[in-house]
Amino acid sequence: MRKTWWKILTVIILLYVGSYGFLVKVPSLDGRLQQSIRNTFFHVPMWIAMMVILSVSVIYAIKYLRSQNPKDDIYSLEFARTGLVFSFLGLFTGMIWAKYQWGAAWGNDPKQLGTAIAILIYCAYFVLRGSINDIDQRGKIGAVYNIFAFCMLFPTLYILPRMTESLHPGGLGSEGNPGLNPNDTSAALKAVMYPAFIGWTLLGVWIATLRVRYKLLLEKKLS
């Protein structure tokens, strides 16, 4: 029971987000966002979950470089894989939102372009690992590249989009804060959005740990 409580909590939170998120009365902002603001409960938490999961991945990458423990490499790999999935989910939910708010799913917005670059960098991580046959070299080179890819998230997702004109909040010449300042968020949105941060992040950790367990069992069977 001690190992399953957080999984039960994950299910409860996501059921709450998925149900109450569509029932709660959202603020009306001069007809601009209308009901599409409910995507805040899905789009933004995907990026929060992605950052947490990729942070765990890079921590295990650093641990592997220090310990050379294959288990650390597996953790780093699977958390990176799960983080990449959440980055795609964040991108796709954003494109759906953009379709209704900006008139097109893809508008070459700096944030969108930065996201695409970040995703391609992480895709290259898996291509790089797949091209190396030696297990030790694969782990070491993969860990170093993982650290590089994680560091590249900050200029591509957070720094450069704020320095240029953007349709996203927080860009040059636009209002709002991409960090969702609590002072700018209604209590109704907070009641769903904050639990969503926790729920989607826990789901990502759950998926990653399942992948890790599968890989460890596979390694044990092969050995």
Number of C-alpha atoms within 10 A of each C-alpha: 6 5 7 9 9 15 15 11 15 22 15 13 21 21 14 16 23 15 12 13 23 15 10 13 12 18 16 11 9 7 8 10 16 13 13 14 18 20 18 19 22 21 22 20 23 26 21 18 26 27 19 16 26 27 18 17 29 25 17 24 29 19 17 22 17 11 13 15 14 14 17 22 25 21 25 29 27 23 28 27 22 22 29 21 16 25 25 17 17 21 20 14 19 20 19 16 21 18 14 12 16 12 10 13 17 14 15 12 15 21 25 22 16 22 21 16 16 23 21 13 19 23 15 15 22 16 12 14 20 11 9 14 9 9 10 14 12 16 24 19 16 24 27 16 21 27 17 15 21 18 13 17 20 13 13 21 19 18 14 16 24 22 13 16 17 18 21 19 18 20 22 15 13 14 11 13 14 13 10 13 9 11 7 9 12 11 13 13 19 13 14 23 22 13 18 28 21 18 25 25 24 22 19 23 22 16 15 23 16 13 19 20 14 12 16 16 12 11 11 9 8 7 6
